[in-house]
Every structure is written in structure tokens, then in C-alpha cells.
């Protein structure tokens, strides 16, 4: 079961109850109708990134939906919070990429997003044997990796917000949501084998009544049925 597509989304919610603020953040992100399952940080090879609007049309109410999610909450008035998903895509088509989750306090959307990207890039670079110089600025390291052709694309999905001034719970979420093929979403049930009538054709076996295998009428066996 390997996802073929992924989309990114984010949202914010505010409510006096913590859990409901999370629900409202999911609604803002458009994924509240799914049964969400958090997974770890691998972008499968050849997994296509699709627009948010297209991805939301692919999910159905009650669907088991796998995602990489970051979330953060506060009930402190005016406290700045952020949640971010970073992505690093390798240059080699059949190689896997990395997704990172980051949540923080006191960071703007740009700062949190850049940091999430940096985490994803570093994780991917370490699997490729690329030298990582922590003293270099993120933009400088990223340009170096892109020039090598090993890492060709990065991005982030980030949501930041100030804590509600009246003290309501404020929750932010960011997620990379995987889309599975219809084949993976359906449970295939193989029909049970049926005995042959000797001519190679299958014949139905009906319920037994006193050892007889003749078809049995439900009406004939149910004394409560009106005549």
C-alpha cells in the first residue's frame, strides 16, 4: 500500500474547549471528515504532489487517511504559535524523499516554514552522503544541494496564529495528506469456492432441512409468518 499522490493543507481553529479548537483547525484545513492516521516522514518514490483543492476532492467522509501532521495549541492571549510540514524531494526519480514536522512558539510563519524545510533537507542529505555544514546558512546549503542535482525541490506548508485575546484555545495544524489508489482503499473479498455439478459448472448449495439439500422456503420454516 504505497501512496501515489500527496497534497498539503493547513488551518487554524479557536474555541473555549481545547479538543474542539483542534476540530475547527481540521475543518479549516478541509480534512475533518477523515479518520486521520499519523505516519512518519517518508515521501514515497514517484509520489505526485497535487493541489490542495484537487486533493480535498479525492477524500471521502469516514475514510482512513494517512498523513504527516504538525499541530500546536495555546490558550495564552497573543502568544504566537506555528505548525509546519517541510518537504525535500530527491533528484533521482526512484528515490524517496523526506517530510518533517515542526511546531514552535514565538516563530513567524516564514521562520517556522524555513526551519521545517531545513530539517527535511538535512534528513534527505544525510541519506545521500552529502556533507552538511551546520555553520552555513540554510539558503546557502540548499543552493549547494540543488546544484549537486541530488535534491531538486523543497517546500513547506505552515500555519501560524496569535493566541486568542480573550483566552480561547487556539490550535494550528499543517499536514501532508497521502492519497491512495482506489484498489488500496477497497477490501477485496474472494467468492467462496462452490462444488461442481460434474459438467464443470458451479451449482449453488442451499441450506439443509433435515439432511435434505433442496431449497428451503423461509416462509415454510418460520412459524411466525402470516399465511
Secondary structure, 3 states (H helix, E strand, C coil): CCCCEEEEEEEEEEECCHHHHHHHHHHHHCCCCCEEEECCCEECCCCEECCHHHHHHHCCCCCEEEEEEEEEEECCCCCEEEEEEEEEEECCCCCCEEEEEEEEECCCHHHHHHHHHHHHHHHHHHHCCCCCCCCCCHHHHHHHHHHHCCEEEEEEEEEEEECCCCCCEEEEEEEEEEECCHHHHCCCCCCCCCCECCCCCECCCCCCECCECCCCCHHHHCCCCCC
